[in-house]
């Protein structure tokens, strides 16, 4: 019972953070919100007893890909300034 | 107006299309026949205590090979796009980068380098912390992929953890040079060895990527489950090298 309540709360949080990622004016906020979706998803996977997938999601989805998004954002902004 | 109507209609259609999927969801009380087969037979056949690894590396080994190939293609694409292939120019840029760091003026990137000079170098805390944490994270990544057949995790997860350790070092000191030869060698050799181990399975056991050409060993031991630890370690090295390469080619210091 507690498990399913937690599941619903996490899912709602993930949904709202995904909507934030789409609607946010600031790209940095969007990237952080997208990373947060992955983090919540990895917790949900853990609750659904899939630790392997949870590890992958936490490491790749919320860790590395967020950093790579920041790198790319940095690059895009710089090349925009050149023109 | 029509555009908005179309969007609403499409969304409704998608929701309607997926409705049975959400409606039919119920907690599974028992495993599906396929899953039951995997769970019942994997321990006996392959001797892995982590069933997921048995599926990923052995039963669906070809899919994993495909995934590794896709990752390789992505990494190669990023490296190709991000580094201007000419090694001469890269060397020159690295040299100007170094000079830029020392006196902070002239060089090609000097004008834009000036404004970002403050954050080019990581703080003392970050540098010390990264130097302290790097071997621990590295070791943890290796632990994850070596124990892939015993505990959750495996080559992909371990490789990402290793790449994130390198990322920490790059954060601390952006001009840190990585050994590209070592990276490329590790990546190429582990990829080739992965296919080689698969071929060994083809010739000495039941089929391609069959890990049973080595003895199964004692259940739950580190050296057990045939060639599965070897395959997952190779995947771990390959993924770690590839992601490190991606991070390395995306960074920009000056």
Interface residues (C-beta under 8 A of the other chain):
Chain A: X51 X52 X54 X55 X56 X59 X60 X63 X64 X67 X68 X71 X72 X74 X75 X78 X81
Chain B: X50 X52 X53 X112 X144 X152 X153 X154 X156 X157 X160 X161 X163 X164 X167 X243 X246 X247 X250 X251 X252
